[in-house]
Amino acid sequence: MVSSLAEKVCYELPVGDQLLPMNGLIGNQLKLTYLGEINCLHCNRKSNKSFAQGYCYPCFKKLAQCDLCIMKPEQCHYAAGTCREPEWGEQFCMQDHFVYLANSSGLKVGITRYTQIPTRWIDQGATQALPIFRVKTRLQSGQLEVILKQHIADKTDWRKMLKGMAENKDLAAERDRLLAECGDEIAELSNEQGKGDIEFLKRAEVVNIEFPVQEYPKKVSSLNFDKTAEISGKLQGIKGQYLIFDCGVLNIRKFGGYRIAVESC
């Protein structure tokens, strides 16, 4: 889903060539039907199965954006000359990244390109976020994340995130605590990098995010187009990339490339 930050996050769902506004459908009965066709998000060829949330198998194997180092940026191998697509790596990995704290299912550390703020936080269902470092490359952001995640989670518990609002945290205080615990390792990494490559964002402010949810589920049950072609129920809200129905939750990003019909009842 396409999202934008406002008083509450605004969502639009790509359906064919159109973007369907979703916030106005919350509270309505909604039916989503998988039409039995998957098209690769990169080359648009038909595929019997989706890999890495929307790619056909040949693209999954050849595209740099499907490489393991996207999930584990500390394993970036661009400098070794083994990137699958050096030009893509130059554009997306050799650019400014942020290391941040977010509060989704609890406190976590994460990284994102500067162009993905605040989209990355919205996609994770974070209700608070605070940038703490700005670095020059994806590899550097991954190296910092490795240091910090020794003391803090680096993943979101999606079930907990979908059960309600996370308890507010003092992110500035949590940042300072982490820096005190990891100060020597961060200083060592900073000394290894070029001058100014790692910038501490002392004056950064907390971003607060509110999601359009009327009612959170007491029990989180996952819905899946690969098991059920038709998903129908009352849309109770949207958080992260999840549609929250009265019959379960649907991770819409998981089904990128699926051809789906949407009907509001």
Contacts in CASP RR format, 6 or more apart in sequence:
PFRMAT RR
TARGET T0000
AUTHOR 0000-0000-0000
METHOD contacts of the structure
MODEL  1
MVSSLAEKVCYELPVGDQLLPMNGLIGNQLKLTYLGEINCLHCNRKSNKS
FAQGYCYPCFKKLAQCDLCIMKPEQCHYAAGTCREPEWGEQFCMQDHFVY
LANSSGLKVGITRYTQIPTRWIDQGATQALPIFRVKTRLQSGQLEVILKQ
HIADKTDWRKMLKGMAENKDLAAERDRLLAECGDEIAELSNEQGKGDIEF
LKRAEVVNIEFPVQEYPKKVSSLNFDKTAEISGKLQGIKGQYLIFDCGVL
NIRKFGGYRIAVESC
1 11 0 8 1.000
1 12 0 8 1.000
1 13 0 8 1.000
1 14 0 8 1.000
1 22 0 8 1.000
1 238 0 8 1.000
1 241 0 8 1.000
1 252 0 8 1.000
1 253 0 8 1.000
2 11 0 8 1.000
2 12 0 8 1.000
2 13 0 8 1.000
2 14 0 8 1.000
2 19 0 8 1.000
3 9 0 8 1.000
3 10 0 8 1.000
3 11 0 8 1.000
3 12 0 8 1.000
3 119 0 8 1.000
3 122 0 8 1.000
3 123 0 8 1.000
3 240 0 8 1.000
4 10 0 8 1.000
5 118 0 8 1.000
5 122 0 8 1.000
5 207 0 8 1.000
5 209 0 8 1.000
7 210 0 8 1.000
8 23 0 8 1.000
8 210 0 8 1.000
8 211 0 8 1.000
8 212 0 8 1.000
9 122 0 8 1.000
9 209 0 8 1.000
9 210 0 8 1.000
9 211 0 8 1.000
9 212 0 8 1.000
9 238 0 8 1.000
9 240 0 8 1.000
10 21 0 8 1.000
10 23 0 8 1.000
10 212 0 8 1.000
11 21 0 8 1.000
11 22 0 8 1.000
11 23 0 8 1.000
11 212 0 8 1.000
11 238 0 8 1.000
12 19 0 8 1.000
12 20 0 8 1.000
12 21 0 8 1.000
12 22 0 8 1.000
13 19 0 8 1.000
13 20 0 8 1.000
13 22 0 8 1.000
13 252 0 8 1.000
13 262 0 8 1.000
14 20 0 8 1.000
15 260 0 8 1.000
15 261 0 8 1.000
15 262 0 8 1.000
16 259 0 8 1.000
20 262 0 8 1.000
22 235 0 8 1.000
22 238 0 8 1.000
22 243 0 8 1.000
23 212 0 8 1.000
23 238 0 8 1.000
25 235 0 8 1.000
25 264 0 8 1.000
26 212 0 8 1.000
26 213 0 8 1.000
26 214 0 8 1.000
26 235 0 8 1.000
26 236 0 8 1.000
26 237 0 8 1.000
26 238 0 8 1.000
27 214 0 8 1.000
27 234 0 8 1.000
27 235 0 8 1.000
27 236 0 8 1.000
27 237 0 8 1.000
28 234 0 8 1.000
28 235 0 8 1.000
28 264 0 8 1.000
28 265 0 8 1.000
29 232 0 8 1.000
29 233 0 8 1.000
29 234 0 8 1.000
29 235 0 8 1.000
29 264 0 8 1.000
29 265 0 8 1.000
30 232 0 8 1.000
30 233 0 8 1.000
30 234 0 8 1.000
30 235 0 8 1.000
30 243 0 8 1.000
30 245 0 8 1.000
30 262 0 8 1.000
30 263 0 8 1.000
30 264 0 8 1.000
30 265 0 8 1.000
31 230 0 8 1.000
31 231 0 8 1.000
31 232 0 8 1.000
31 233 0 8 1.000
31 262 0 8 1.000
31 263 0 8 1.000
31 264 0 8 1.000
31 265 0 8 1.000
32 225 0 8 1.000
32 230 0 8 1.000
32 231 0 8 1.000
32 232 0 8 1.000
32 243 0 8 1.000
32 250 0 8 1.000
32 260 0 8 1.000
32 261 0 8 1.000
32 262 0 8 1.000
32 263 0 8 1.000
33 229 0 8 1.000
33 230 0 8 1.000
33 231 0 8 1.000
33 260 0 8 1.000
33 261 0 8 1.000
33 262 0 8 1.000
33 263 0 8 1.000
34 225 0 8 1.000
34 229 0 8 1.000
34 230 0 8 1.000
34 255 0 8 1.000
34 258 0 8 1.000
34 259 0 8 1.000
34 260 0 8 1.000
35 259 0 8 1.000
35 260 0 8 1.000
35 261 0 8 1.000
36 229 0 8 1.000
36 258 0 8 1.000
36 259 0 8 1.000
37 46 0 8 1.000
37 258 0 8 1.000
37 259 0 8 1.000
38 46 0 8 1.000
38 47 0 8 1.000
38 48 0 8 1.000
38 49 0 8 1.000
38 50 0 8 1.000
38 54 0 8 1.000
38 257 0 8 1.000
38 258 0 8 1.000
38 259 0 8 1.000
39 45 0 8 1.000
39 46 0 8 1.000
39 47 0 8 1.000
39 257 0 8 1.000
39 259 0 8 1.000
40 46 0 8 1.000
40 47 0 8 1.000
40 54 0 8 1.000
40 55 0 8 1.000
40 56 0 8 1.000
40 59 0 8 1.000
40 257 0 8 1.000
41 54 0 8 1.000
41 55 0 8 1.000
41 256 0 8 1.000
41 257 0 8 1.000
42 55 0 8 1.000
42 56 0 8 1.000
42 59 0 8 1.000
42 63 0 8 1.000
43 56 0 8 1.000
43 58 0 8 1.000
43 59 0 8 1.000
45 56 0 8 1.000
47 55 0 8 1.000
47 56 0 8 1.000
47 57 0 8 1.000
49 57 0 8 1.000
50 56 0 8 1.000
50 255 0 8 1.000
50 256 0 8 1.000
50 257 0 8 1.000
50 258 0 8 1.000
51 57 0 8 1.000
51 59 0 8 1.000
51 60 0 8 1.000
51 66 0 8 1.000
52 60 0 8 1.000
52 66 0 8 1.000
53 253 0 8 1.000
53 254 0 8 1.000
53 255 0 8 1.000
53 256 0 8 1.000
54 255 0 8 1.000
54 256 0 8 1.000
54 257 0 8 1.000
55 63 0 8 1.000
55 66 0 8 1.000
59 66 0 8 1.000
60 66 0 8 1.000
62 84 0 8 1.000
62 85 0 8 1.000
63 84 0 8 1.000
63 85 0 8 1.000
63 88 0 8 1.000
64 70 0 8 1.000
64 83 0 8 1.000
64 84 0 8 1.000
64 85 0 8 1.000
64 88 0 8 1.000
64 89 0 8 1.000
64 92 0 8 1.000
65 88 0 8 1.000
65 92 0 8 1.000
67 83 0 8 1.000
67 84 0 8 1.000
68 75 0 8 1.000
69 75 0 8 1.000
69 76 0 8 1.000
69 77 0 8 1.000
72 142 0 8 1.000
73 93 0 8 1.000
73 97 0 8 1.000
73 111 0 8 1.000
73 138 0 8 1.000
73 139 0 8 1.000
73 141 0 8 1.000
73 142 0 8 1.000
73 145 0 8 1.000
74 139 0 8 1.000
74 142 0 8 1.000
74 143 0 8 1.000
74 145 0 8 1.000
74 146 0 8 1.000
76 93 0 8 1.000
76 137 0 8 1.000
76 138 0 8 1.000
76 139 0 8 1.000
76 142 0 8 1.000
77 83 0 8 1.000
78 86 0 8 1.000
78 89 0 8 1.000
78 90 0 8 1.000
78 93 0 8 1.000
78 94 0 8 1.000
78 139 0 8 1.000
79 139 0 8 1.000
83 89 0 8 1.000
83 93 0 8 1.000
92 113 0 8 1.000
92 138 0 8 1.000
93 137 0 8 1.000
93 138 0 8 1.000
93 139 0 8 1.000
94 136 0 8 1.000
94 137 0 8 1.000
94 138 0 8 1.000
95 113 0 8 1.000
95 114 0 8 1.000
95 136 0 8 1.000
95 137 0 8 1.000
95 138 0 8 1.000
96 113 0 8 1.000
96 114 0 8 1.000
96 134 0 8 1.000
96 135 0 8 1.000
96 136 0 8 1.000
97 111 0 8 1.000
97 112 0 8 1.000
97 113 0 8 1.000
97 114 0 8 1.000
97 134 0 8 1.000
97 135 0 8 1.000
97 136 0 8 1.000
97 137 0 8 1.000
97 138 0 8 1.000
97 140 0 8 1.000
97 141 0 8 1.000
98 111 0 8 1.000
98 112 0 8 1.000
98 113 0 8 1.000
98 114 0 8 1.000
98 117 0 8 1.000
98 131 0 8 1.000
98 132 0 8 1.000
98 133 0 8 1.000
98 134 0 8 1.000
98 135 0 8 1.000
98 141 0 8 1.000
98 201 0 8 1.000
99 109 0 8 1.000
99 110 0 8 1.000
99 111 0 8 1.000
99 131 0 8 1.000
99 132 0 8 1.000
99 133 0 8 1.000
99 134 0 8 1.000
99 135 0 8 1.000
99 141 0 8 1.000
99 142 0 8 1.000
99 144 0 8 1.000
99 145 0 8 1.000
99 148 0 8 1.000
100 109 0 8 1.000
100 110 0 8 1.000
100 111 0 8 1.000
100 112 0 8 1.000
100 121 0 8 1.000
100 129 0 8 1.000
100 130 0 8 1.000
100 131 0 8 1.000
100 132 0 8 1.000
101 107 0 8 1.000
101 108 0 8 1.000
101 109 0 8 1.000
101 110 0 8 1.000
101 129 0 8 1.000
101 130 0 8 1.000
101 132 0 8 1.000
101 152 0 8 1.000
101 171 0 8 1.000
101 174 0 8 1.000
101 175 0 8 1.000
101 178 0 8 1.000
102 108 0 8 1.000
102 109 0 8 1.000
102 110 0 8 1.000
102 121 0 8 1.000
102 124 0 8 1.000
102 126 0 8 1.000
102 128 0 8 1.000
102 129 0 8 1.000
102 130 0 8 1.000
103 126 0 8 1.000
103 127 0 8 1.000
103 128 0 8 1.000
103 129 0 8 1.000
103 166 0 8 1.000
103 168 0 8 1.000
103 169 0 8 1.000
103 171 0 8 1.000
104 124 0 8 1.000
104 125 0 8 1.000
104 126 0 8 1.000
104 127 0 8 1.000
104 156 0 8 1.000
104 161 0 8 1.000
104 166 0 8 1.000
105 156 0 8 1.000
105 157 0 8 1.000
105 158 0 8 1.000
105 159 0 8 1.000
105 160 0 8 1.000
105 161 0 8 1.000
105 166 0 8 1.000
106 153 0 8 1.000
106 156 0 8 1.000
106 157 0 8 1.000
106 160 0 8 1.000
106 166 0 8 1.000
106 167 0 8 1.000
106 169 0 8 1.000
107 152 0 8 1.000
107 153 0 8 1.000
107 169 0 8 1.000
107 171 0 8 1.000
107 174 0 8 1.000
108 124 0 8 1.000
108 152 0 8 1.000
108 153 0 8 1.000
108 154 0 8 1.000
108 155 0 8 1.000
108 156 0 8 1.000
109 145 0 8 1.000
109 148 0 8 1.000
109 149 0 8 1.000
109 152 0 8 1.000
109 153 0 8 1.000
109 154 0 8 1.000
109 178 0 8 1.000
110 145 0 8 1.000
110 154 0 8 1.000
111 138 0 8 1.000
111 141 0 8 1.000
111 142 0 8 1.000
111 144 0 8 1.000
111 145 0 8 1.000
112 120 0 8 1.000
112 121 0 8 1.000
113 138 0 8 1.000
114 134 0 8 1.000
117 131 0 8 1.000
118 129 0 8 1.000
118 207 0 8 1.000
118 209 0 8 1.000
121 129 0 8 1.000
121 207 0 8 1.000
121 209 0 8 1.000
122 209 0 8 1.000
122 240 0 8 1.000
123 240 0 8 1.000
123 241 0 8 1.000
123 253 0 8 1.000
124 156 0 8 1.000
124 161 0 8 1.000
124 240 0 8 1.000
125 156 0 8 1.000
125 161 0 8 1.000
125 209 0 8 1.000
125 211 0 8 1.000
125 239 0 8 1.000
125 240 0 8 1.000
126 156 0 8 1.000
126 166 0 8 1.000
126 209 0 8 1.000
127 165 0 8 1.000
127 166 0 8 1.000
127 168 0 8 1.000
127 208 0 8 1.000
127 209 0 8 1.000
127 210 0 8 1.000
127 211 0 8 1.000
128 166 0 8 1.000
128 168 0 8 1.000
128 169 0 8 1.000
128 171 0 8 1.000
128 206 0 8 1.000
128 207 0 8 1.000
128 208 0 8 1.000
128 209 0 8 1.000
129 171 0 8 1.000
129 206 0 8 1.000
129 207 0 8 1.000
129 209 0 8 1.000
130 171 0 8 1.000
130 172 0 8 1.000
130 175 0 8 1.000
130 204 0 8 1.000
130 205 0 8 1.000
130 206 0 8 1.000
130 207 0 8 1.000
131 201 0 8 1.000
131 204 0 8 1.000
132 175 0 8 1.000
132 178 0 8 1.000
132 179 0 8 1.000
132 200 0 8 1.000
132 201 0 8 1.000
132 204 0 8 1.000
133 141 0 8 1.000
133 144 0 8 1.000
133 198 0 8 1.000
133 199 0 8 1.000
133 200 0 8 1.000
133 201 0 8 1.000
134 198 0 8 1.000
134 199 0 8 1.000
134 201 0 8 1.000
135 141 0 8 1.000
135 144 0 8 1.000
135 193 0 8 1.000
135 197 0 8 1.000
135 198 0 8 1.000
135 199 0 8 1.000
136 193 0 8 1.000
136 196 0 8 1.000
136 197 0 8 1.000
137 197 0 8 1.000
140 189 0 8 1.000
140 193 0 8 1.000
140 197 0 8 1.000
140 198 0 8 1.000
143 189 0 8 1.000
144 186 0 8 1.000
144 189 0 8 1.000
144 198 0 8 1.000
145 154 0 8 1.000
147 182 0 8 1.000
147 185 0 8 1.000
147 186 0 8 1.000
147 189 0 8 1.000
148 154 0 8 1.000
148 178 0 8 1.000
148 182 0 8 1.000
150 182 0 8 1.000
151 178 0 8 1.000
151 181 0 8 1.000
151 182 0 8 1.000
152 174 0 8 1.000
152 178 0 8 1.000
158 242 0 8 1.000
158 251 0 8 1.000
159 220 0 8 1.000
161 239 0 8 1.000
161 240 0 8 1.000
162 216 0 8 1.000
162 217 0 8 1.000
162 220 0 8 1.000
162 239 0 8 1.000
162 242 0 8 1.000
162 244 0 8 1.000
162 249 0 8 1.000
163 216 0 8 1.000
163 217 0 8 1.000
163 218 0 8 1.000
163 220 0 8 1.000
164 213 0 8 1.000
164 216 0 8 1.000
171 206 0 8 1.000
172 206 0 8 1.000
179 186 0 8 1.000
179 200 0 8 1.000
186 198 0 8 1.000
189 198 0 8 1.000
190 197 0 8 1.000
190 198 0 8 1.000
211 237 0 8 1.000
211 238 0 8 1.000
211 239 0 8 1.000
211 240 0 8 1.000
212 237 0 8 1.000
212 238 0 8 1.000
213 236 0 8 1.000
213 237 0 8 1.000
213 238 0 8 1.000
213 239 0 8 1.000
213 244 0 8 1.000
214 236 0 8 1.000
214 237 0 8 1.000
215 236 0 8 1.000
215 237 0 8 1.000
215 244 0 8 1.000
215 246 0 8 1.000
216 236 0 8 1.000
216 244 0 8 1.000
217 236 0 8 1.000
217 244 0 8 1.000
217 248 0 8 1.000
217 249 0 8 1.000
220 248 0 8 1.000
220 249 0 8 1.000
221 247 0 8 1.000
221 248 0 8 1.000
221 249 0 8 1.000
222 248 0 8 1.000
222 249 0 8 1.000
222 250 0 8 1.000
222 251 0 8 1.000
223 231 0 8 1.000
223 245 0 8 1.000
223 247 0 8 1.000
223 248 0 8 1.000
223 249 0 8 1.000
223 250 0 8 1.000
224 250 0 8 1.000
225 231 0 8 1.000
225 255 0 8 1.000
225 258 0 8 1.000
225 260 0 8 1.000
231 245 0 8 1.000
231 247 0 8 1.000
231 250 0 8 1.000
232 247 0 8 1.000
232 265 0 8 1.000
233 245 0 8 1.000
233 246 0 8 1.000
233 247 0 8 1.000
234 245 0 8 1.000
234 246 0 8 1.000
235 243 0 8 1.000
235 244 0 8 1.000
235 245 0 8 1.000
236 244 0 8 1.000
236 245 0 8 1.000
236 246 0 8 1.000
237 243 0 8 1.000
237 244 0 8 1.000
238 244 0 8 1.000
241 251 0 8 1.000
241 252 0 8 1.000
241 253 0 8 1.000
242 249 0 8 1.000
242 250 0 8 1.000
242 251 0 8 1.000
242 252 0 8 1.000
243 249 0 8 1.000
243 250 0 8 1.000
243 252 0 8 1.000
END
